[in-house]
Amino acid sequence: MGVFSAVTMGLAVLLSIIFAGVQKHPFGYIPGQEPIVTVIPVKGTTYVAGWSSLLNGRGYRMLTKSA
């Protein structure tokens, strides 16, 4: 049972890497409005909103000035 779990998890990781590489732009991308990536979150971003956006895969939208 553990081997089956490891194989299916490996397959899921492999597929997510492949699909992320094939995708042209992330969901919600607006042409001409490039996100500004910062090391420190933009003023007004709360601790909970920052972690929520990171864990939901929306970090580029919530933690940038173009959101």
Secondary structure, DSSP 8 states (H G I E B T S, - for coil): -HHHHHHHHHHHHHHHHHHHHH-SS-TT--TT------SS--TT--HHHHHHHHHTT-HHHHTSTT-
